[in-house]
């Protein structure tokens, strides 16, 4: 992911995650892949409901302080009121913050929500198979390339599969 971003001009990433009943945390902005990897490896999954609205609201607030090109969200569920999520996604779309919504699995309610959030922000949606880390890695590299260099950087990815092709088609 960072390799693609560096090739297109570099990228700062802020890790935001939720878990449990009400825990939602953010990191500082990070440009070092080793530091991001260390942070991510320290996170464990815990049961609880989704907090996607908090993520969308956080992205809007952060965008007021520094321009955010892309919000990348990876998830497998959605348990929040869709209309509330759409309102927050619309606010991001008006500020030109594109959401790349990557869904693990085949939950149709989740798919509907993720597709709508992507549409309202001018972003893109893609599903990947459960446990298919290579598919997710490809999608994350694509999102990083797009965030750092736009559609041209995404199209310039040397080797890309069907997921990247679907992203390109949605962003045209």
Phi and psi in radians as a Rosetta constraint file:
Dihedral C 1 N 2 CA 2 C 2 CIRCULARHARMONIC -1.194 0.35
Dihedral N 2 CA 2 C 2 N 3 CIRCULARHARMONIC -0.563 0.35
Dihedral C 2 N 3 CA 3 C 3 CIRCULARHARMONIC -1.055 0.35
Dihedral N 3 CA 3 C 3 N 4 CIRCULARHARMONIC -0.823 0.35
Dihedral C 3 N 4 CA 4 C 4 CIRCULARHARMONIC -1.105 0.35
Dihedral N 4 CA 4 C 4 N 5 CIRCULARHARMONIC -0.710 0.35
Dihedral C 4 N 5 CA 5 C 5 CIRCULARHARMONIC -1.143 0.35
Dihedral N 5 CA 5 C 5 N 6 CIRCULARHARMONIC -0.730 0.35
Dihedral C 5 N 6 CA 6 C 6 CIRCULARHARMONIC -1.110 0.35
Dihedral N 6 CA 6 C 6 N 7 CIRCULARHARMONIC -0.681 0.35
Dihedral C 6 N 7 CA 7 C 7 CIRCULARHARMONIC -1.119 0.35
Dihedral N 7 CA 7 C 7 N 8 CIRCULARHARMONIC -0.465 0.35
Dihedral C 7 N 8 CA 8 C 8 CIRCULARHARMONIC -1.772 0.35
Dihedral N 8 CA 8 C 8 N 9 CIRCULARHARMONIC 0.079 0.35
Dihedral C 8 N 9 CA 9 C 9 CIRCULARHARMONIC 2.159 0.35
Dihedral N 9 CA 9 C 9 N 10 CIRCULARHARMONIC 0.059 0.35
Dihedral C 9 N 10 CA 10 C 10 CIRCULARHARMONIC 1.662 0.35
Dihedral N 10 CA 10 C 10 N 11 CIRCULARHARMONIC 2.887 0.35
Dihedral C 10 N 11 CA 11 C 11 CIRCULARHARMONIC -2.827 0.35
Dihedral N 11 CA 11 C 11 N 12 CIRCULARHARMONIC 2.351 0.35
Dihedral C 11 N 12 CA 12 C 12 CIRCULARHARMONIC -1.802 0.35
Dihedral N 12 CA 12 C 12 N 13 CIRCULARHARMONIC 2.435 0.35
Dihedral C 12 N 13 CA 13 C 13 CIRCULARHARMONIC -2.201 0.35
Dihedral N 13 CA 13 C 13 N 14 CIRCULARHARMONIC 2.442 0.35
Dihedral C 13 N 14 CA 14 C 14 CIRCULARHARMONIC -2.011 0.35
Dihedral N 14 CA 14 C 14 N 15 CIRCULARHARMONIC 2.160 0.35
Dihedral C 14 N 15 CA 15 C 15 CIRCULARHARMONIC -1.502 0.35
Dihedral N 15 CA 15 C 15 N 16 CIRCULARHARMONIC 2.185 0.35
Dihedral C 15 N 16 CA 16 C 16 CIRCULARHARMONIC -2.227 0.35
Dihedral N 16 CA 16 C 16 N 17 CIRCULARHARMONIC 2.272 0.35
Dihedral C 16 N 17 CA 17 C 17 CIRCULARHARMONIC -2.536 0.35
Dihedral N 17 CA 17 C 17 N 18 CIRCULARHARMONIC 2.753 0.35
Dihedral C 17 N 18 CA 18 C 18 CIRCULARHARMONIC -2.279 0.35
Dihedral N 18 CA 18 C 18 N 19 CIRCULARHARMONIC 2.756 0.35
Dihedral C 18 N 19 CA 19 C 19 CIRCULARHARMONIC -2.941 0.35
Dihedral N 19 CA 19 C 19 N 20 CIRCULARHARMONIC 2.896 0.35
Dihedral C 19 N 20 CA 20 C 20 CIRCULARHARMONIC 1.165 0.35
Dihedral N 20 CA 20 C 20 N 21 CIRCULARHARMONIC -2.683 0.35
Dihedral C 20 N 21 CA 21 C 21 CIRCULARHARMONIC -1.412 0.35
Dihedral N 21 CA 21 C 21 N 22 CIRCULARHARMONIC -0.656 0.35
Dihedral C 21 N 22 CA 22 C 22 CIRCULARHARMONIC -2.630 0.35
Dihedral N 22 CA 22 C 22 N 23 CIRCULARHARMONIC 0.220 0.35
Dihedral C 22 N 23 CA 23 C 23 CIRCULARHARMONIC -1.394 0.35
Dihedral N 23 CA 23 C 23 N 24 CIRCULARHARMONIC 2.174 0.35
Dihedral C 23 N 24 CA 24 C 24 CIRCULARHARMONIC -2.486 0.35
Dihedral N 24 CA 24 C 24 N 25 CIRCULARHARMONIC 2.059 0.35
Dihedral C 24 N 25 CA 25 C 25 CIRCULARHARMONIC -2.189 0.35
Dihedral N 25 CA 25 C 25 N 26 CIRCULARHARMONIC 2.683 0.35
Dihedral C 25 N 26 CA 26 C 26 CIRCULARHARMONIC -2.264 0.35
Dihedral N 26 CA 26 C 26 N 27 CIRCULARHARMONIC 2.582 0.35
Dihedral C 26 N 27 CA 27 C 27 CIRCULARHARMONIC -1.664 0.35
Dihedral N 27 CA 27 C 27 N 28 CIRCULARHARMONIC 3.045 0.35
Dihedral C 27 N 28 CA 28 C 28 CIRCULARHARMONIC -1.270 0.35
Dihedral N 28 CA 28 C 28 N 29 CIRCULARHARMONIC 3.041 0.35
Dihedral C 28 N 29 CA 29 C 29 CIRCULARHARMONIC -1.310 0.35
Dihedral N 29 CA 29 C 29 N 30 CIRCULARHARMONIC 2.365 0.35
Dihedral C 29 N 30 CA 30 C 30 CIRCULARHARMONIC -2.232 0.35
Dihedral N 30 CA 30 C 30 N 31 CIRCULARHARMONIC 2.333 0.35
Dihedral C 30 N 31 CA 31 C 31 CIRCULARHARMONIC -1.944 0.35
Dihedral N 31 CA 31 C 31 N 32 CIRCULARHARMONIC -0.225 0.35
Dihedral C 31 N 32 CA 32 C 32 CIRCULARHARMONIC -1.615 0.35
Dihedral N 32 CA 32 C 32 N 33 CIRCULARHARMONIC 2.050 0.35
Dihedral C 32 N 33 CA 33 C 33 CIRCULARHARMONIC -1.085 0.35
Dihedral N 33 CA 33 C 33 N 34 CIRCULARHARMONIC -0.599 0.35
Dihedral C 33 N 34 CA 34 C 34 CIRCULARHARMONIC -1.140 0.35
Dihedral N 34 CA 34 C 34 N 35 CIRCULARHARMONIC -0.716 0.35
Dihedral C 34 N 35 CA 35 C 35 CIRCULARHARMONIC -1.138 0.35
Dihedral N 35 CA 35 C 35 N 36 CIRCULARHARMONIC -0.751 0.35
Dihedral C 35 N 36 CA 36 C 36 CIRCULARHARMONIC -1.093 0.35
Dihedral N 36 CA 36 C 36 N 37 CIRCULARHARMONIC -0.771 0.35
Dihedral C 36 N 37 CA 37 C 37 CIRCULARHARMONIC -1.044 0.35
Dihedral N 37 CA 37 C 37 N 38 CIRCULARHARMONIC -0.718 0.35
Dihedral C 37 N 38 CA 38 C 38 CIRCULARHARMONIC -1.117 0.35
Dihedral N 38 CA 38 C 38 N 39 CIRCULARHARMONIC -0.735 0.35
Dihedral C 38 N 39 CA 39 C 39 CIRCULARHARMONIC -1.084 0.35
Dihedral N 39 CA 39 C 39 N 40 CIRCULARHARMONIC -0.815 0.35
Dihedral C 39 N 40 CA 40 C 40 CIRCULARHARMONIC -1.134 0.35
Dihedral N 40 CA 40 C 40 N 41 CIRCULARHARMONIC -0.621 0.35
Dihedral C 40 N 41 CA 41 C 41 CIRCULARHARMONIC -1.242 0.35
Dihedral N 41 CA 41 C 41 N 42 CIRCULARHARMONIC -0.289 0.35
Dihedral C 41 N 42 CA 42 C 42 CIRCULARHARMONIC -1.546 0.35
Dihedral N 42 CA 42 C 42 N 43 CIRCULARHARMONIC 0.004 0.35
Dihedral C 42 N 43 CA 43 C 43 CIRCULARHARMONIC -1.676 0.35
Dihedral N 43 CA 43 C 43 N 44 CIRCULARHARMONIC 2.302 0.35
Dihedral C 43 N 44 CA 44 C 44 CIRCULARHARMONIC -2.060 0.35
Dihedral N 44 CA 44 C 44 N 45 CIRCULARHARMONIC 2.716 0.35
Dihedral C 44 N 45 CA 45 C 45 CIRCULARHARMONIC -1.410 0.35
Dihedral N 45 CA 45 C 45 N 46 CIRCULARHARMONIC 2.510 0.35
Dihedral C 45 N 46 CA 46 C 46 CIRCULARHARMONIC -2.444 0.35
Dihedral N 46 CA 46 C 46 N 47 CIRCULARHARMONIC 2.581 0.35
Dihedral C 46 N 47 CA 47 C 47 CIRCULARHARMONIC -1.154 0.35
Dihedral N 47 CA 47 C 47 N 48 CIRCULARHARMONIC 2.682 0.35
Dihedral C 47 N 48 CA 48 C 48 CIRCULARHARMONIC 2.680 0.35
Dihedral N 48 CA 48 C 48 N 49 CIRCULARHARMONIC 3.028 0.35
Dihedral C 48 N 49 CA 49 C 49 CIRCULARHARMONIC -1.516 0.35
Dihedral N 49 CA 49 C 49 N 50 CIRCULARHARMONIC 2.783 0.35
Dihedral C 49 N 50 CA 50 C 50 CIRCULARHARMONIC -1.133 0.35
Dihedral N 50 CA 50 C 50 N 51 CIRCULARHARMONIC 2.711 0.35
Dihedral C 50 N 51 CA 51 C 51 CIRCULARHARMONIC -2.333 0.35
Dihedral N 51 CA 51 C 51 N 52 CIRCULARHARMONIC 0.786 0.35
Dihedral C 51 N 52 CA 52 C 52 CIRCULARHARMONIC -1.107 0.35
Dihedral N 52 CA 52 C 52 N 53 CIRCULARHARMONIC -0.657 0.35
Dihedral C 52 N 53 CA 53 C 53 CIRCULARHARMONIC -1.017 0.35
Dihedral N 53 CA 53 C 53 N 54 CIRCULARHARMONIC -0.671 0.35
Dihedral C 53 N 54 CA 54 C 54 CIRCULARHARMONIC -1.110 0.35
Dihedral N 54 CA 54 C 54 N 55 CIRCULARHARMONIC -0.685 0.35
Dihedral C 54 N 55 CA 55 C 55 CIRCULARHARMONIC -1.140 0.35
Dihedral N 55 CA 55 C 55 N 56 CIRCULARHARMONIC -0.795 0.35
Dihedral C 55 N 56 CA 56 C 56 CIRCULARHARMONIC -1.116 0.35
Dihedral N 56 CA 56 C 56 N 57 CIRCULARHARMONIC -0.732 0.35
Dihedral C 56 N 57 CA 57 C 57 CIRCULARHARMONIC -1.138 0.35
Dihedral N 57 CA 57 C 57 N 58 CIRCULARHARMONIC -0.694 0.35
Dihedral C 57 N 58 CA 58 C 58 CIRCULARHARMONIC -1.093 0.35
Dihedral N 58 CA 58 C 58 N 59 CIRCULARHARMONIC -0.765 0.35
Dihedral C 58 N 59 CA 59 C 59 CIRCULARHARMONIC -1.058 0.35
Dihedral N 59 CA 59 C 59 N 60 CIRCULARHARMONIC -0.694 0.35
Dihedral C 59 N 60 CA 60 C 60 CIRCULARHARMONIC -1.099 0.35
Dihedral N 60 CA 60 C 60 N 61 CIRCULARHARMONIC -0.798 0.35
Dihedral C 60 N 61 CA 61 C 61 CIRCULARHARMONIC -1.095 0.35
Dihedral N 61 CA 61 C 61 N 62 CIRCULARHARMONIC -0.774 0.35
Dihedral C 61 N 62 CA 62 C 62 CIRCULARHARMONIC -1.092 0.35
Dihedral N 62 CA 62 C 62 N 63 CIRCULARHARMONIC -0.649 0.35
Dihedral C 62 N 63 CA 63 C 63 CIRCULARHARMONIC -1.126 0.35
Dihedral N 63 CA 63 C 63 N 64 CIRCULARHARMONIC -0.396 0.35
Dihedral C 63 N 64 CA 64 C 64 CIRCULARHARMONIC -1.238 0.35
Dihedral N 64 CA 64 C 64 N 65 CIRCULARHARMONIC -0.462 0.35
Dihedral C 64 N 65 CA 65 C 65 CIRCULARHARMONIC -1.644 0.35
Dihedral N 65 CA 65 C 65 N 66 CIRCULARHARMONIC -0.571 0.35
Dihedral C 65 N 66 CA 66 C 66 CIRCULARHARMONIC -2.707 0.35
Dihedral N 66 CA 66 C 66 N 67 CIRCULARHARMONIC 2.490 0.35
Dihedral C 66 N 67 CA 67 C 67 CIRCULARHARMONIC -1.129 0.35
Dihedral N 67 CA 67 C 67 N 68 CIRCULARHARMONIC 2.183 0.35
Dihedral C 67 N 68 CA 68 C 68 CIRCULARHARMONIC -1.838 0.35
Dihedral N 68 CA 68 C 68 N 69 CIRCULARHARMONIC 2.163 0.35
Dihedral C 68 N 69 CA 69 C 69 CIRCULARHARMONIC -1.440 0.35
Dihedral N 69 CA 69 C 69 N 70 CIRCULARHARMONIC -0.727 0.35
Dihedral C 69 N 70 CA 70 C 70 CIRCULARHARMONIC -2.515 0.35
Dihedral N 70 CA 70 C 70 N 71 CIRCULARHARMONIC 2.406 0.35
Dihedral C 70 N 71 CA 71 C 71 CIRCULARHARMONIC -1.846 0.35
Dihedral N 71 CA 71 C 71 N 72 CIRCULARHARMONIC 2.154 0.35
Dihedral C 71 N 72 CA 72 C 72 CIRCULARHARMONIC -1.899 0.35
Dihedral N 72 CA 72 C 72 N 73 CIRCULARHARMONIC 2.159 0.35
Dihedral C 72 N 73 CA 73 C 73 CIRCULARHARMONIC -2.145 0.35
Dihedral N 73 CA 73 C 73 N 74 CIRCULARHARMONIC 2.290 0.35
Dihedral C 73 N 74 CA 74 C 74 CIRCULARHARMONIC -2.111 0.35
Dihedral N 74 CA 74 C 74 N 75 CIRCULARHARMONIC 2.170 0.35
Dihedral C 74 N 75 CA 75 C 75 CIRCULARHARMONIC -2.792 0.35
Dihedral N 75 CA 75 C 75 N 76 CIRCULARHARMONIC 3.022 0.35
Dihedral C 75 N 76 CA 76 C 76 CIRCULARHARMONIC -2.284 0.35
Dihedral N 76 CA 76 C 76 N 77 CIRCULARHARMONIC 0.073 0.35
Dihedral C 76 N 77 CA 77 C 77 CIRCULARHARMONIC -2.647 0.35
Dihedral N 77 CA 77 C 77 N 78 CIRCULARHARMONIC 2.852 0.35
Dihedral C 77 N 78 CA 78 C 78 CIRCULARHARMONIC -2.668 0.35
Dihedral N 78 CA 78 C 78 N 79 CIRCULARHARMONIC 2.062 0.35
Dihedral C 78 N 79 CA 79 C 79 CIRCULARHARMONIC -2.165 0.35
Dihedral N 79 CA 79 C 79 N 80 CIRCULARHARMONIC 0.301 0.35
Dihedral C 79 N 80 CA 80 C 80 CIRCULARHARMONIC -1.825 0.35
Dihedral N 80 CA 80 C 80 N 81 CIRCULARHARMONIC 2.843 0.35
Dihedral C 80 N 81 CA 81 C 81 CIRCULARHARMONIC -1.104 0.35
Dihedral N 81 CA 81 C 81 N 82 CIRCULARHARMONIC 2.138 0.35
Dihedral C 81 N 82 CA 82 C 82 CIRCULARHARMONIC -1.051 0.35
Dihedral N 82 CA 82 C 82 N 83 CIRCULARHARMONIC -0.697 0.35
Dihedral C 82 N 83 CA 83 C 83 CIRCULARHARMONIC -1.064 0.35
Dihedral N 83 CA 83 C 83 N 84 CIRCULARHARMONIC -0.668 0.35
Dihedral C 83 N 84 CA 84 C 84 CIRCULARHARMONIC -1.161 0.35
Dihedral N 84 CA 84 C 84 N 85 CIRCULARHARMONIC -0.711 0.35
Dihedral C 84 N 85 CA 85 C 85 CIRCULARHARMONIC -1.138 0.35
Dihedral N 85 CA 85 C 85 N 86 CIRCULARHARMONIC -0.684 0.35
Dihedral C 85 N 86 CA 86 C 86 CIRCULARHARMONIC -1.133 0.35
Dihedral N 86 CA 86 C 86 N 87 CIRCULARHARMONIC -0.662 0.35
Dihedral C 86 N 87 CA 87 C 87 CIRCULARHARMONIC -1.090 0.35
Dihedral N 87 CA 87 C 87 N 88 CIRCULARHARMONIC -0.770 0.35
Dihedral C 87 N 88 CA 88 C 88 CIRCULARHARMONIC -1.197 0.35
Dihedral N 88 CA 88 C 88 N 89 CIRCULARHARMONIC -0.684 0.35
Dihedral C 88 N 89 CA 89 C 89 CIRCULARHARMONIC -1.116 0.35
Dihedral N 89 CA 89 C 89 N 90 CIRCULARHARMONIC -0.708 0.35
Dihedral C 89 N 90 CA 90 C 90 CIRCULARHARMONIC -1.046 0.35
Dihedral N 90 CA 90 C 90 N 91 CIRCULARHARMONIC -0.674 0.35
Dihedral C 90 N 91 CA 91 C 91 CIRCULARHARMONIC -1.089 0.35
Dihedral N 91 CA 91 C 91 N 92 CIRCULARHARMONIC -0.693 0.35
Dihedral C 91 N 92 CA 92 C 92 CIRCULARHARMONIC -1.167 0.35
Dihedral N 92 CA 92 C 92 N 93 CIRCULARHARMONIC -0.739 0.35
Dihedral C 92 N 93 CA 93 C 93 CIRCULARHARMONIC -1.030 0.35
Dihedral N 93 CA 93 C 93 N 94 CIRCULARHARMONIC -0.704 0.35
Dihedral C 93 N 94 CA 94 C 94 CIRCULARHARMONIC -1.120 0.35
Dihedral N 94 CA 94 C 94 N 95 CIRCULARHARMONIC -0.391 0.35
Dihedral C 94 N 95 CA 95 C 95 CIRCULARHARMONIC -1.772 0.35
Dihedral N 95 CA 95 C 95 N 96 CIRCULARHARMONIC 0.186 0.35
Dihedral C 95 N 96 CA 96 C 96 CIRCULARHARMONIC 1.050 0.35
Dihedral N 96 CA 96 C 96 N 97 CIRCULARHARMONIC 0.631 0.35
Dihedral C 96 N 97 CA 97 C 97 CIRCULARHARMONIC -1.757 0.35
Dihedral N 97 CA 97 C 97 N 98 CIRCULARHARMONIC 1.915 0.35
Dihedral C 97 N 98 CA 98 C 98 CIRCULARHARMONIC -1.504 0.35
Dihedral N 98 CA 98 C 98 N 99 CIRCULARHARMONIC 2.381 0.35
Dihedral C 98 N 99 CA 99 C 99 CIRCULARHARMONIC -1.799 0.35
Dihedral N 99 CA 99 C 99 N 100 CIRCULARHARMONIC 2.193 0.35
Dihedral C 99 N 100 CA 100 C 100 CIRCULARHARMONIC -1.754 0.35
Dihedral N 100 CA 100 C 100 N 101 CIRCULARHARMONIC 1.938 0.35
Dihedral C 100 N 101 CA 101 C 101 CIRCULARHARMONIC -1.849 0.35
Dihedral N 101 CA 101 C 101 N 102 CIRCULARHARMONIC 1.957 0.35
Dihedral C 101 N 102 CA 102 C 102 CIRCULARHARMONIC -1.923 0.35
Dihedral N 102 CA 102 C 102 N 103 CIRCULARHARMONIC 2.091 0.35
Dihedral C 102 N 103 CA 103 C 103 CIRCULARHARMONIC -1.857 0.35
Dihedral N 103 CA 103 C 103 N 104 CIRCULARHARMONIC 2.209 0.35
Dihedral C 103 N 104 CA 104 C 104 CIRCULARHARMONIC -1.574 0.35
Dihedral N 104 CA 104 C 104 N 105 CIRCULARHARMONIC 2.149 0.35
Dihedral C 104 N 105 CA 105 C 105 CIRCULARHARMONIC 1.701 0.35
Dihedral N 105 CA 105 C 105 N 106 CIRCULARHARMONIC -2.826 0.35
Dihedral C 105 N 106 CA 106 C 106 CIRCULARHARMONIC -2.284 0.35
Dihedral N 106 CA 106 C 106 N 107 CIRCULARHARMONIC 0.478 0.35
Dihedral C 106 N 107 CA 107 C 107 CIRCULARHARMONIC -1.188 0.35
Dihedral N 107 CA 107 C 107 N 108 CIRCULARHARMONIC 2.039 0.35
Dihedral C 107 N 108 CA 108 C 108 CIRCULARHARMONIC -1.167 0.35
Dihedral N 108 CA 108 C 108 N 109 CIRCULARHARMONIC -0.553 0.35
Dihedral C 108 N 109 CA 109 C 109 CIRCULARHARMONIC -1.199 0.35
Dihedral N 109 CA 109 C 109 N 110 CIRCULARHARMONIC -0.750 0.35
Dihedral C 109 N 110 CA 110 C 110 CIRCULARHARMONIC -1.072 0.35
Dihedral N 110 CA 110 C 110 N 111 CIRCULARHARMONIC -0.804 0.35
Dihedral C 110 N 111 CA 111 C 111 CIRCULARHARMONIC -1.019 0.35
Dihedral N 111 CA 111 C 111 N 112 CIRCULARHARMONIC -0.806 0.35
Dihedral C 111 N 112 CA 112 C 112 CIRCULARHARMONIC -1.010 0.35
Dihedral N 112 CA 112 C 112 N 113 CIRCULARHARMONIC -0.811 0.35
Dihedral C 112 N 113 CA 113 C 113 CIRCULARHARMONIC -1.142 0.35
Dihedral N 113 CA 113 C 113 N 114 CIRCULARHARMONIC -0.822 0.35
Dihedral C 113 N 114 CA 114 C 114 CIRCULARHARMONIC -1.117 0.35
Dihedral N 114 CA 114 C 114 N 115 CIRCULARHARMONIC -0.713 0.35
Dihedral C 114 N 115 CA 115 C 115 CIRCULARHARMONIC -1.091 0.35
Dihedral N 115 CA 115 C 115 N 116 CIRCULARHARMONIC -0.719 0.35
Dihedral C 115 N 116 CA 116 C 116 CIRCULARHARMONIC -1.208 0.35
Dihedral N 116 CA 116 C 116 N 117 CIRCULARHARMONIC -0.709 0.35
Dihedral C 116 N 117 CA 117 C 117 CIRCULARHARMONIC -1.071 0.35
Dihedral N 117 CA 117 C 117 N 118 CIRCULARHARMONIC -0.795 0.35
Dihedral C 117 N 118 CA 118 C 118 CIRCULARHARMONIC -1.059 0.35
Dihedral N 118 CA 118 C 118 N 119 CIRCULARHARMONIC -0.781 0.35
Dihedral C 118 N 119 CA 119 C 119 CIRCULARHARMONIC -1.081 0.35
Dihedral N 119 CA 119 C 119 N 120 CIRCULARHARMONIC -0.809 0.35
Dihedral C 119 N 120 CA 120 C 120 CIRCULARHARMONIC -1.162 0.35
Dihedral N 120 CA 120 C 120 N 121 CIRCULARHARMONIC -0.420 0.35
Dihedral C 120 N 121 CA 121 C 121 CIRCULARHARMONIC -1.695 0.35
Dihedral N 121 CA 121 C 121 N 122 CIRCULARHARMONIC -0.125 0.35
Dihedral C 121 N 122 CA 122 C 122 CIRCULARHARMONIC 1.370 0.35
Dihedral N 122 CA 122 C 122 N 123 CIRCULARHARMONIC 0.305 0.35
Dihedral C 122 N 123 CA 123 C 123 CIRCULARHARMONIC -1.614 0.35
Dihedral N 123 CA 123 C 123 N 124 CIRCULARHARMONIC -2.503 0.35
Dihedral C 123 N 124 CA 124 C 124 CIRCULARHARMONIC -2.620 0.35
Dihedral N 124 CA 124 C 124 N 125 CIRCULARHARMONIC 2.710 0.35
Dihedral C 124 N 125 CA 125 C 125 CIRCULARHARMONIC -2.147 0.35
Dihedral N 125 CA 125 C 125 N 126 CIRCULARHARMONIC 2.500 0.35
Dihedral C 125 N 126 CA 126 C 126 CIRCULARHARMONIC -2.683 0.35
Dihedral N 126 CA 126 C 126 N 127 CIRCULARHARMONIC 2.441 0.35
Dihedral C 126 N 127 CA 127 C 127 CIRCULARHARMONIC -1.769 0.35
Dihedral N 127 CA 127 C 127 N 128 CIRCULARHARMONIC 2.565 0.35
Dihedral C 127 N 128 CA 128 C 128 CIRCULARHARMONIC -2.316 0.35
Dihedral N 128 CA 128 C 128 N 129 CIRCULARHARMONIC 2.733 0.35
Dihedral C 128 N 129 CA 129 C 129 CIRCULARHARMONIC -1.229 0.35
Dihedral N 129 CA 129 C 129 N 130 CIRCULARHARMONIC 2.526 0.35
Dihedral C 129 N 130 CA 130 C 130 CIRCULARHARMONIC -0.963 0.35
Dihedral N 130 CA 130 C 130 N 131 CIRCULARHARMONIC 2.308 0.35
Dihedral C 130 N 131 CA 131 C 131 CIRCULARHARMONIC 1.344 0.35
Dihedral N 131 CA 131 C 131 N 132 CIRCULARHARMONIC 0.088 0.35
Dihedral C 131 N 132 CA 132 C 132 CIRCULARHARMONIC -1.596 0.35
Dihedral N 132 CA 132 C 132 N 133 CIRCULARHARMONIC 1.318 0.35
Dihedral C 132 N 133 CA 133 C 133 CIRCULARHARMONIC -1.040 0.35
Dihedral N 133 CA 133 C 133 N 134 CIRCULARHARMONIC -0.610 0.35
Dihedral C 133 N 134 CA 134 C 134 CIRCULARHARMONIC -1.129 0.35
Dihedral N 134 CA 134 C 134 N 135 CIRCULARHARMONIC -0.635 0.35
Dihedral C 134 N 135 CA 135 C 135 CIRCULARHARMONIC -1.159 0.35
Dihedral N 135 CA 135 C 135 N 136 CIRCULARHARMONIC -0.797 0.35
Dihedral C 135 N 136 CA 136 C 136 CIRCULARHARMONIC -1.103 0.35
Dihedral N 136 CA 136 C 136 N 137 CIRCULARHARMONIC -0.727 0.35
Dihedral C 136 N 137 CA 137 C 137 CIRCULARHARMONIC -1.030 0.35
Dihedral N 137 CA 137 C 137 N 138 CIRCULARHARMONIC -0.733 0.35
Dihedral C 137 N 138 CA 138 C 138 CIRCULARHARMONIC -1.079 0.35
Dihedral N 138 CA 138 C 138 N 139 CIRCULARHARMONIC -0.756 0.35
Dihedral C 138 N 139 CA 139 C 139 CIRCULARHARMONIC -1.158 0.35
Dihedral N 139 CA 139 C 139 N 140 CIRCULARHARMONIC -0.698 0.35
Dihedral C 139 N 140 CA 140 C 140 CIRCULARHARMONIC -1.160 0.35
Dihedral N 140 CA 140 C 140 N 141 CIRCULARHARMONIC -0.699 0.35
Dihedral C 140 N 141 CA 141 C 141 CIRCULARHARMONIC -1.054 0.35
Dihedral N 141 CA 141 C 141 N 142 CIRCULARHARMONIC -0.727 0.35
Dihedral C 141 N 142 CA 142 C 142 CIRCULARHARMONIC -1.128 0.35
Dihedral N 142 CA 142 C 142 N 143 CIRCULARHARMONIC -0.767 0.35
Dihedral C 142 N 143 CA 143 C 143 CIRCULARHARMONIC -1.103 0.35
Dihedral N 143 CA 143 C 143 N 144 CIRCULARHARMONIC -0.700 0.35
Dihedral C 143 N 144 CA 144 C 144 CIRCULARHARMONIC -1.129 0.35
Dihedral N 144 CA 144 C 144 N 145 CIRCULARHARMONIC -0.754 0.35
Dihedral C 144 N 145 CA 145 C 145 CIRCULARHARMONIC -1.060 0.35
Dihedral N 145 CA 145 C 145 N 146 CIRCULARHARMONIC -0.769 0.35
Dihedral C 145 N 146 CA 146 C 146 CIRCULARHARMONIC -1.121 0.35
Dihedral N 146 CA 146 C 146 N 147 CIRCULARHARMONIC -0.777 0.35
Dihedral C 146 N 147 CA 147 C 147 CIRCULARHARMONIC -1.073 0.35
Dihedral N 147 CA 147 C 147 N 148 CIRCULARHARMONIC -0.656 0.35
Dihedral C 147 N 148 CA 148 C 148 CIRCULARHARMONIC -1.448 0.35
Dihedral N 148 CA 148 C 148 N 149 CIRCULARHARMONIC -0.540 0.35
Dihedral C 148 N 149 CA 149 C 149 CIRCULARHARMONIC -2.469 0.35
Dihedral N 149 CA 149 C 149 N 150 CIRCULARHARMONIC 0.187 0.35
Dihedral C 149 N 150 CA 150 C 150 CIRCULARHARMONIC 1.312 0.35
Dihedral N 150 CA 150 C 150 N 151 CIRCULARHARMONIC -2.877 0.35
Dihedral C 150 N 151 CA 151 C 151 CIRCULARHARMONIC -1.086 0.35
Dihedral N 151 CA 151 C 151 N 152 CIRCULARHARMONIC -0.613 0.35
Dihedral C 151 N 152 CA 152 C 152 CIRCULARHARMONIC -1.079 0.35
Dihedral N 152 CA 152 C 152 N 153 CIRCULARHARMONIC -0.809 0.35
Dihedral C 152 N 153 CA 153 C 153 CIRCULARHARMONIC -1.101 0.35
Dihedral N 153 CA 153 C 153 N 154 CIRCULARHARMONIC -0.655 0.35
Dihedral C 153 N 154 CA 154 C 154 CIRCULARHARMONIC -1.145 0.35
Dihedral N 154 CA 154 C 154 N 155 CIRCULARHARMONIC -0.782 0.35
Dihedral C 154 N 155 CA 155 C 155 CIRCULARHARMONIC -1.176 0.35
Dihedral N 155 CA 155 C 155 N 156 CIRCULARHARMONIC -0.464 0.35
Dihedral C 155 N 156 CA 156 C 156 CIRCULARHARMONIC -1.399 0.35
Dihedral N 156 CA 156 C 156 N 157 CIRCULARHARMONIC -0.081 0.35
Dihedral C 156 N 157 CA 157 C 157 CIRCULARHARMONIC -0.958 0.35
Dihedral N 157 CA 157 C 157 N 158 CIRCULARHARMONIC 2.235 0.35
Dihedral C 157 N 158 CA 158 C 158 CIRCULARHARMONIC -1.107 0.35
Dihedral N 158 CA 158 C 158 N 159 CIRCULARHARMONIC -0.882 0.35
Dihedral C 158 N 159 CA 159 C 159 CIRCULARHARMONIC -2.161 0.35
Dihedral N 159 CA 159 C 159 N 160 CIRCULARHARMONIC 2.021 0.35
Dihedral C 159 N 160 CA 160 C 160 CIRCULARHARMONIC -2.417 0.35
Dihedral N 160 CA 160 C 160 N 161 CIRCULARHARMONIC 2.626 0.35
Dihedral C 160 N 161 CA 161 C 161 CIRCULARHARMONIC -1.730 0.35
Dihedral N 161 CA 161 C 161 N 162 CIRCULARHARMONIC -2.809 0.35
Dihedral C 161 N 162 CA 162 C 162 CIRCULARHARMONIC -1.114 0.35
Dihedral N 162 CA 162 C 162 N 163 CIRCULARHARMONIC -0.615 0.35
Dihedral C 162 N 163 CA 163 C 163 CIRCULARHARMONIC -1.074 0.35
Dihedral N 163 CA 163 C 163 N 164 CIRCULARHARMONIC -0.792 0.35
Dihedral C 163 N 164 CA 164 C 164 CIRCULARHARMONIC -1.151 0.35
Dihedral N 164 CA 164 C 164 N 165 CIRCULARHARMONIC -0.707 0.35
Dihedral C 164 N 165 CA 165 C 165 CIRCULARHARMONIC -1.046 0.35
Dihedral N 165 CA 165 C 165 N 166 CIRCULARHARMONIC -0.699 0.35
Dihedral C 165 N 166 CA 166 C 166 CIRCULARHARMONIC -1.156 0.35
Dihedral N 166 CA 166 C 166 N 167 CIRCULARHARMONIC -0.666 0.35
Dihedral C 166 N 167 CA 167 C 167 CIRCULARHARMONIC -1.091 0.35
Dihedral N 167 CA 167 C 167 N 168 CIRCULARHARMONIC -0.822 0.35
Dihedral C 167 N 168 CA 168 C 168 CIRCULARHARMONIC -1.016 0.35
Dihedral N 168 CA 168 C 168 N 169 CIRCULARHARMONIC -0.791 0.35
Dihedral C 168 N 169 CA 169 C 169 CIRCULARHARMONIC -1.059 0.35
Dihedral N 169 CA 169 C 169 N 170 CIRCULARHARMONIC -0.697 0.35
Dihedral C 169 N 170 CA 170 C 170 CIRCULARHARMONIC -1.242 0.35
Dihedral N 170 CA 170 C 170 N 171 CIRCULARHARMONIC -0.510 0.35
Dihedral C 170 N 171 CA 171 C 171 CIRCULARHARMONIC -1.540 0.35
Dihedral N 171 CA 171 C 171 N 172 CIRCULARHARMONIC -0.160 0.35
